[in-house]
Amino acid sequence: MAELHTLTAHELADQMRRGAVSAREIAEATLARIAAVDERVKSFVTVTPEAALAQAREVDERRARGEALPPLAGIPIALKDNLCTRGVRTTCASKILDNWEPPYDATVVARLRAQHAVFVGKTNLDEFAMGSSTENSGLFVTHNPWDLSRVPGGSSGGSAAAVAAREATLALGSDTGGSIRQPAAFCGVVGLKPTYGRVSRYGLVAFASSLDQIGPMARDVTDAALLLQAISGSDPSDATSAPVAVPDYMQALRPEVKGLKLGVPREFFAQGVAPEVEAAVRAAVDRLVALGAEAEEVSMPHIDYAFPAFYIIAPAEASSNLARYDGVRYGLREPASDPTTMMERTRDAGFGAEVKQRIMLGTFTLSAGYYDAYYLKALKVRTLVKQDFDRAFERFDLLVAPVTPTVAFAIGERANDPLQMKLADVCTVPVNLAGGPAIAVPCGFHAGLPIGLQLMAKPFAEETLLRAAYTYEQATDWHLRAPAL
Ligand code: GLN
């Protein structure tokens, strides 16, 4: 049998059902893998071996009693460290949340707990999910398992690296402007941003509340569907979660794209996309066409304005969301003789440069006199972008694009070039503004580094995404490659 840490969730679930392996053996193999490679990859902010082994023991006991267990029982899962975990430190990779232990679980965490999933730890991210390389972490830098001198992408870089390095079978990330899909592409794994409202955000530390969405990261599409199934559905604790029935995503996993209409939006390929990325994505479109889909070029004229609009809207919301870190209620406090000085010192010492810059930008664009010129205008652009998507989805089932313009860049290469850094998300932010779902799947390699294919669908059409991604995956073998560590 292959080593347990290399198997997918559906393979492990199969083995457990047949009694070939125990949850304890799987947890031990995964923890051993973390111990063996994480010193180099640095995916994890916190590893929770005792809790993982206790959860695994419970799974084995329940199975021994003859209980029928949910699909993710005993499966090792890593959680991005902006998801609240009761009694387990949740840092958002920020010094300002120093040693903060949430008193409650995020809804997604509670749902996975109810499935008896095994949480192995919390993963690194760009501070408060602001960034594209995980270099903005206030704690340390995570490395790309395919080439340790490169970034894993961000902001869910720790989750992507953990899945790629076989340190976790599955992981959760969050995606505000690409933070699931872009690191998934850089690390050669599958990442899915669900429709806004598909998954409860309760207990996800807010960055930009109208854009944030939690989603699965996995080694194949089947595993991504399993994890999506477990976390989807409305939640009374999140008023923006949608009261839309959750379909059986497993039913979507069939190799069948005959007659599926793919739109290939020109504007997504004109954003500094490297020739090797464009070639891989176009080859993937050809492959889907060979499998029965139909593809056609389309123009989405407002896509070029999505990126600047995102960088007005996201910092505006962030400046408001991050006002709560005042040295009183959470984490760090820098003492001073009066409360105003205490707050100033705490926020100065606790937030990193990128976060401070965004708070200042957001405060500026929301201030009297500038609100109409910047924030309101950006909201109008957001509507135009959404209309581009609506119009495209009148003709097409899916839109196809690169995930990110290049393969993973070197650590340090863009650290002092904020525009180049942010442009890593130029192909992912549009659909966040529109609200629909999107998936990243591996579609090639360049110089030993993975390339991602992005498929976008209309709101709540996750099944179409999964079906097309599954069909493509089953016809290719990119997802079977693993980094040599
Ligand atoms: N990279 C984008 C940013 O820095 C998006 C991040 C995200 O999706 N959380 O804001």
Boltz pocket constraint, residues with backbone or C-beta under 6 A from the ligand:
constraints:
  - pocket:
      binder: B
      contacts: [[A, 128], [A, 129], [A, 130], [A, 131], [A, 132], [A, 154], [A, 155], [A, 174], [A, 175], [A, 176], [A, 177], [A, 178], [A, 179], [A, 180], [A, 207], [A, 314], [A, 422], [A, 425]]
      max_distance: 6.0
